[in-house]
Amino acid sequence: MIRTDKHLIACFVFAAAATATGLLVENAYYLQVMIFIGINTLLALSLNMLMGYAGQISLGHAAFYGIGAYTTAILSTTYNISPWLALPAAVFTAMAIAYFVGRPTLRLTGYYLAMGTLGFGIIVNIIFREWRSVTGGASGFVGIPPLEIGSFAFDTDRRYFFLVWGVVLFFFIICRRIIDSRVGRALRAIHDGEHAAAAVGVDTAKMKLKIFVLSAAMASLAGFLYAHQIFFISPGTFSFLASIRIVTMVVIGGMASIWGSLLGASLLTLLPEWLHAFADYEMMIYGLVLMLVMIFLPQGLTRGILDIYENSRKKNDK
């Protein structure tokens, strides 16, 4: 109960901070950057549920991100379907694909699972690139409409900021409730030892498939938000490197940490903005940051910062 109360307080503070930021920040560039931080936070949170809590490695997570983006783009642009009707279609498509891909793939473990998801991600990206008549091919897909509710359109950065961060806050609460439930305890048991979890009655295959489908749904929602923010998508956004970037967000922020997803997404979104002069060395810099975090803060920045704080407080008490 105490943990839940603390989380609700943290969510309330977070919501107040996000609201104040959205109201006070006037610079359009800063608002856009924070919108992308929100979308990346949702992506990192989706993978953290799968990798951080259930211990299932995925190197093809950007595929579900792209499925959400391309599904809504095709339905709302090519077929003139309302984006709000395209949204459940995008999420359902990602969930259905995750279900049929996850059933055989999640029987694998370790490096074999990583390679299986990597192959899936590459295949989906090739489809995005080569199915030119539907996806626009390597040139990308243009003309995606903005989101509207009646006469109210999310056509300004401020309005879209509140939409994105409202979605992020909603999933923070949902994921926290899952983690604190029996399902969350089962996921952590699978992470710690799948055979031991099965021995005490956890249906490991069913549980892994469920979290894989949920993770895909969240990633597809992030793709939906991304597509209707920039009105243009291309296969490069959902490549293997994008999957690696999402994994890096989770690891740097801290696996099995909801707030770590926010920290990791913020750092990895801001890093390219700070290092424009080193754009050609982007992946090298990501690798260096990841290496330093794994050496000095192996549990991620969130847990590392908390440990440093607790140790300093103990020293002051002495």
Secondary structure, 3 states (H helix, E strand, C coil): CHHHHHHHHHHHHHHHHHHHHHHHCCCHHHHHHHHHHHHHHHHHHHHHHHHHHCCCCCCCHHHHHHHHHHHHHHHHHHCCCCHHHHHHHHHHHHHHHHHHHHHHHCCCCHHHHHHHHHHHHHHHHHHHHHCHHHHCHHHCEECCCCCEECCEECCCHHHHHHHHHHHHHHHHHHHHHHHCCHHHHHHHHHHHCHHHHHHCCCCHHHHHHHHHHHHHHHHHHHHHHHHHHHCEECHHHHCHHHHHHHHHHHHHHCCCCHHHHHHHHHHHHHHHHHCHHHHHHHHHHHHHHHHHHHHHCCCCHHHHHHHHHHHHHHHHHC
